[in-house]
Amino acid sequence: MIRRTIQDAIEQSLFKGKAIIIYGARQVGKTTLIMALQQNAAVPSIYLNCDEPDIRRSLSDKTSTELQMLMGNNRLVLIDEAQRVSTIGLTIKLLTDTAPNIQVIATGSSAFELSSKIEEPLTGRKREFRLYPFSLTELGQIYSPLEVRRIVERCMIFGLYPEIINAPEAAETALRELTRSYLYKDMLVLQQIRNSEALERLVQSIALQVGNEVSYNELAQQVGVDKKTIESYLRVLEQSFIIFRLGSFSRNLRNELKKSRKIYFVDTGMRNAVINNLNPPDLRSDVGGLWENFVIAERMKRNHNQGLFPNAYFWRSHQKQEIDYLEELNGGLSGYEIKWREKKFRLPPEFSAAYPDCPVILINRENMTEFVEGM
């Protein structure tokens, strides 16, 4: 069993007077994680699955006395898929405020839904974590460094959802089902998105533009809806942990692009399933953009798993000179150029002139694992 990186930080946060909220897409292992937390706990515990109608009713619109009676002598309360309870924010607040000996851990597969229900009631009363599909670093628990390097290409194609890693012989079938059921069916129901065709066209359009700048106006024309709807759907996709966005870096120099953005998929396997292309790298025309997405997504996981939250950007000039990825942390700026095949690159003179103190490192297949583990 692969121990999730954030488990240590969660265990260190227990019984400190704050509710623990774990966000993550469906099937990334939230239930497995809280079961591991339950198994390691040295106190009585209770697991409540809010997919069950009677559990939802038992947690909805209850007084603090009723809630404490429900919990009994249990000190660790695990609430799975908490966003399904309409009053979950108030429920967790009452438990946290009136039963300080109880530790609540709640999970949610949609930050869009759960955060809107808990943000005001739990102000100052919660600590949040995000659980992503497996990272390459986590796979290092079951594979040697050499083996990790050998499976990188497969991970880039099929992604890193636990079901894909645990049953590689059925990876293609599992990935297609996961994409159909979660990306479309669940999102349409949970987020009440009525135009299913528009959502599908939008996700496909984004998938085909990975590694390139995107225009919301162009997306609106391609999908056949207005710009405001595009922005709304993108926000839902981001808060459902399907995509993430990078803005362009600028310090107001005239030759730099401003207010531009790129959109990446949290899991490249899901991206590939969306465009129905699970071919190996040597048979792909999009391998450069796919590799860029994979590397940046792994770096994002690494940062979140280690509790690091740098500002992340890309840089591009009007002359189309580009740096793929920038991180700004504690006043320092670092750049990375991400290439599938190249072993050398030429630093854009406009960038080096504007930011002489910013190192830029080439990330390719040879040093990628070092980059996503802590370079």
Summary of the structure (lengths in Angstrom):
residues: 375
radius of gyration: 21.8
end to end distance: 26.6
largest distance: 67.7
contacts: 1183
relative contact order: 0.10
helix: 47%
strand: 18%
